[in-house]
Amino acid sequence: MTHDDLTSLADVQRLLLPEDPRIIGLEYAVHYQPAEIAAGDYYDLMPLTHLTPADEYDRAAHPDIWGLMIGDVSGHGAAAAMEAVQFDAILRTYRGGEEPGGPAGALTYANRYFFSRRARRHFLTVFAASYRPDRREFQYVSAGHPPALLVRAGQVQRIGEDGDIPLGIVKEHRFSNSVCSLQTGDLLVVFTDGIHEAKDRQGQQLGLERIEAVLRDASPEPDAVLQALRSEVFAHQDAEVGHDDQTILVLRQVA
């Protein structure tokens, strides 16, 4: 693949990224940095109310349900980037109807069609969630992905650490949902492995413990949290761009 081809692929990826939608009940900040021109990392924020049965959610009385998705194709560069674009295309055809619904249904569907007639060289880890503002609640699936970190009153809890398998491993695998309830001021931090596996000059990884230490001391504002995490990663790897794609999403419950 030529440099121009890679640039065109990266342009397509940027067009697929969300345009900072307003989510009632949440504030958020995002960092997305490919290691090369195109990325195997993927994230999206999308309204999901239209996929929720009318008898389960009063659309007139409550704000929209929102979905969040962070994915990471194994490897990086052109091949991983093309897999990430294909995953996005598959996901956009999902119209509900997969048991047990929610993010588990979406991933069960996407995993089935992520397979082709030939074996894939890549798998995909995903943290997928739907946010219900009326309940202040996330329904989520962690499919082989690093745990999300819930920050509450200066304490950090790992969410989804004992998660499910990645996509692209077992074709007919059925994912299952878990639930995380939020309180006002809570932070939920989701990231790809390029963050905690960032390496210094000696090959030492940053590690989850360092990230958790930053979160315990950080300001409660998402932008400030994001900047503190980026500074820690950049200082550790001694560069703004690492050897792997790096994505961070910081969310804060505000109401």
VMD Tcl script that draws the C-alpha trace (Angstrom):
set ca {
  {0.00 0.00 0.00}
  {1.42 3.39 -1.02}
  {1.76 6.44 1.21}
  {-1.15 8.07 -0.66}
  {-3.28 4.97 -0.07}
  {-2.51 5.09 3.65}
  {-3.36 8.77 3.78}
  {-6.69 8.12 2.06}
  {-7.45 5.32 4.52}
  {-6.63 7.62 7.44}
  {-8.94 10.26 5.96}
  {-11.77 7.71 5.87}
  {-11.11 6.81 9.49}
  {-11.26 10.45 10.57}
  {-14.58 10.86 8.79}
  {-15.97 7.96 10.83}
  {-15.06 9.54 14.17}
  {-17.91 11.20 16.11}
  {-18.25 14.99 15.97}
  {-18.26 15.65 19.74}
  {-21.99 15.06 20.35}
  {-23.68 16.54 23.41}
  {-24.68 13.81 25.87}
  {-27.09 14.93 28.58}
  {-25.81 13.80 31.97}
  {-22.19 13.37 30.88}
  {-19.14 15.49 30.19}
  {-16.29 13.87 28.31}
  {-12.90 14.35 26.67}
  {-11.13 12.18 24.07}
  {-7.55 11.59 22.91}
  {-6.98 9.62 19.68}
  {-3.44 9.18 18.33}
  {-2.44 6.66 15.63}
  {1.08 5.27 15.86}
  {1.32 5.47 12.07}
  {-0.69 7.27 9.39}
  {-3.73 5.00 9.82}
  {-4.86 3.34 13.05}
  {-6.14 0.01 14.33}
  {-7.80 1.86 17.21}
  {-11.47 2.77 16.87}
  {-13.95 4.74 18.93}
  {-17.49 6.01 18.52}
  {-20.24 7.78 20.44}
  {-23.69 7.16 19.00}
  {-27.37 7.68 19.94}
  {-29.15 4.39 20.61}
  {-32.68 5.41 21.57}
  {-34.02 4.26 18.19}
  {-32.81 0.71 18.95}
  {-34.67 0.59 22.28}
  {-38.25 -0.78 22.26}
  {-40.79 1.97 22.99}
  {-42.30 -0.03 25.86}
  {-38.89 -0.11 27.60}
  {-38.04 3.59 27.40}
  {-40.18 6.74 27.44}
  {-38.52 8.67 24.65}
  {-40.59 11.79 25.27}
  {-39.78 11.99 28.98}
  {-36.04 11.20 28.98}
  {-32.89 12.23 27.07}
  {-31.40 9.91 24.47}
  {-29.68 6.67 25.35}
  {-26.08 6.81 24.12}
  {-23.60 4.15 23.13}
  {-19.85 4.28 23.41}
  {-17.41 1.96 21.74}
  {-13.63 1.73 21.96}
  {-11.94 -0.98 19.93}
  {-8.39 -2.06 19.20}
  {-7.45 -4.36 16.32}
  {-4.38 -6.48 17.07}
  {-1.31 -4.93 15.51}
  {-1.28 -1.49 13.92}
  {-0.75 0.15 10.55}
  {-2.63 -0.41 7.29}
  {-3.91 -3.96 7.87}
  {-5.24 -3.16 11.34}
  {-6.76 0.10 10.07}
  {-8.67 -1.71 7.32}
  {-10.05 -4.18 9.87}
  {-11.18 -1.27 12.07}
  {-13.01 0.34 9.14}
  {-14.69 -2.98 8.34}
  {-15.81 -3.37 11.96}
  {-17.36 0.09 11.84}
  {-19.20 -0.79 8.62}
  {-20.56 -4.01 10.16}
  {-21.65 -2.27 13.33}
  {-23.58 0.37 11.39}
  {-25.82 -2.33 9.92}
  {-26.95 -3.51 13.37}
  {-30.65 -2.88 14.00}
  {-31.19 -4.73 17.27}
  {-32.93 -8.03 17.77}
  {-29.92 -9.94 19.10}
  {-30.42 -11.43 22.57}
  {-29.68 -10.27 25.22}
  {-29.76 -6.85 23.56}
  {-27.71 -3.82 24.53}
  {-23.97 -3.82 23.81}
  {-23.83 -7.62 24.13}
  {-26.30 -7.98 21.27}
  {-24.35 -5.52 19.11}
  {-21.05 -7.34 19.71}
  {-22.60 -10.77 19.16}
  {-23.87 -9.51 15.80}
  {-20.63 -7.77 14.84}
  {-18.51 -10.77 15.84}
  {-20.53 -13.11 13.63}
  {-20.00 -10.94 10.56}
  {-16.44 -10.00 11.47}
  {-15.52 -13.51 10.31}
  {-15.00 -14.25 6.64}
  {-14.58 -17.51 4.71}
  {-10.85 -17.35 5.32}
  {-9.24 -17.15 8.74}
  {-8.50 -13.60 9.87}
  {-5.02 -12.59 10.95}
  {-6.40 -10.08 13.44}
  {-8.72 -10.06 16.41}
  {-10.45 -7.07 17.97}
  {-10.75 -6.10 21.63}
  {-13.70 -3.86 22.47}
  {-15.18 -2.01 25.42}
  {-18.80 -1.31 24.47}
  {-21.43 0.37 26.64}
  {-24.86 1.98 26.53}
  {-25.61 4.90 28.86}
  {-29.11 5.46 30.26}
  {-29.37 8.99 31.67}
  {-32.65 8.21 33.45}
  {-30.88 5.54 35.53}
  {-27.37 7.05 35.50}
  {-26.22 3.62 34.45}
  {-23.88 1.97 31.97}
  {-24.64 -1.45 30.56}
  {-21.33 -2.73 29.21}
  {-19.27 -5.53 27.72}
  {-15.49 -5.78 27.93}
  {-14.42 -8.12 25.13}
  {-10.76 -8.88 25.77}
  {-10.17 -5.16 26.40}
  {-8.19 -3.45 29.18}
  {-10.44 -2.73 32.17}
  {-12.20 0.61 32.34}
  {-11.40 2.60 35.49}
  {-14.16 4.02 37.68}
  {-12.99 6.92 39.86}
  {-15.19 7.74 42.85}
  {-14.19 9.96 45.77}
  {-10.49 9.48 45.09}
  {-10.72 5.69 44.81}
  {-10.19 3.73 41.59}
  {-12.06 0.54 40.70}
  {-11.36 -1.66 37.67}
  {-14.47 -2.35 35.58}
  {-14.64 -5.37 33.28}
  {-11.27 -6.79 34.34}
  {-12.64 -10.34 34.11}
  {-14.22 -9.65 30.75}
  {-15.17 -11.71 27.72}
  {-13.10 -12.93 24.75}
  {-12.12 -10.60 21.86}
  {-14.05 -10.48 18.61}
  {-12.71 -12.70 15.85}
  {-11.95 -15.72 18.05}
  {-15.17 -17.80 18.15}
  {-17.71 -17.06 15.42}
  {-20.95 -17.95 17.23}
  {-19.91 -16.63 20.64}
  {-22.66 -14.83 22.57}
  {-21.56 -11.92 24.73}
  {-23.29 -10.92 27.97}
  {-23.92 -7.53 29.60}
  {-22.76 -6.20 32.95}
  {-23.98 -3.04 34.72}
  {-22.14 -0.10 36.28}
  {-24.14 2.57 38.14}
  {-22.76 6.11 38.42}
  {-23.00 8.80 41.07}
  {-22.62 12.53 40.49}
  {-18.94 13.33 40.01}
  {-17.90 9.79 39.08}
  {-15.35 9.40 36.30}
  {-15.21 6.47 33.88}
  {-11.93 6.20 31.97}
  {-11.65 3.84 28.99}
  {-8.51 3.35 26.91}
  {-6.69 1.02 24.53}
  {-3.62 -1.01 25.43}
  {-1.33 1.52 23.78}
  {-1.78 3.57 26.97}
  {-0.86 1.21 29.81}
  {1.56 -0.73 27.59}
  {3.43 2.42 26.51}
  {7.17 1.69 26.85}
  {10.13 3.74 27.98}
  {13.62 3.51 26.45}
  {14.36 0.39 28.50}
  {11.18 -1.34 27.29}
  {9.40 -0.97 30.62}
  {5.61 -0.60 30.33}
  {3.74 2.24 32.01}
  {1.28 -0.16 33.69}
  {-2.23 0.17 35.08}
  {-0.96 1.09 38.55}
  {0.66 4.30 37.25}
  {-2.55 5.24 35.46}
  {-4.56 4.62 38.62}
  {-2.16 6.80 40.63}
  {-2.66 9.66 38.17}
  {-6.44 9.30 38.42}
  {-6.43 9.37 42.21}
  {-4.66 12.74 42.18}
  {-6.21 14.34 39.08}
  {-8.76 17.15 38.91}
  {-12.35 15.91 38.46}
  {-12.74 17.72 35.11}
  {-12.49 15.40 32.08}
  {-10.20 17.74 30.13}
  {-7.81 18.00 33.09}
  {-7.87 14.23 33.65}
  {-7.13 13.63 29.99}
  {-4.24 16.08 30.02}
  {-2.77 14.48 33.16}
  {-2.93 11.02 31.57}
  {-1.43 12.23 28.30}
  {1.41 13.95 30.16}
  {2.17 10.76 32.09}
  {2.19 8.66 28.91}
  {4.27 11.17 26.92}
  {6.83 11.50 29.72}
  {7.13 7.72 30.04}
  {7.60 7.03 26.32}
  {9.57 10.28 25.81}
  {7.45 11.16 22.77}
  {3.96 12.31 21.86}
  {3.49 9.36 19.49}
  {4.08 5.85 20.83}
  {4.83 2.53 19.16}
  {1.13 1.58 19.27}
  {-2.11 3.46 18.61}
  {-3.36 5.29 21.71}
  {-6.96 6.22 22.57}
  {-8.42 7.54 25.84}
  {-12.03 8.45 26.64}
  {-12.79 10.19 29.96}
  {-16.45 10.54 31.00}
  {-17.89 12.32 34.04}
  {-21.40 11.98 35.49}
  {-22.65 15.53 36.06}
  {-26.36 15.18 36.90}
}
mol new
graphics top color blue
foreach p $ca { graphics top sphere $p radius 0.5 }
foreach p [lrange $ca 0 end-1] q [lrange $ca 1 end] { graphics top cylinder $p $q radius 0.2 }
display resetview
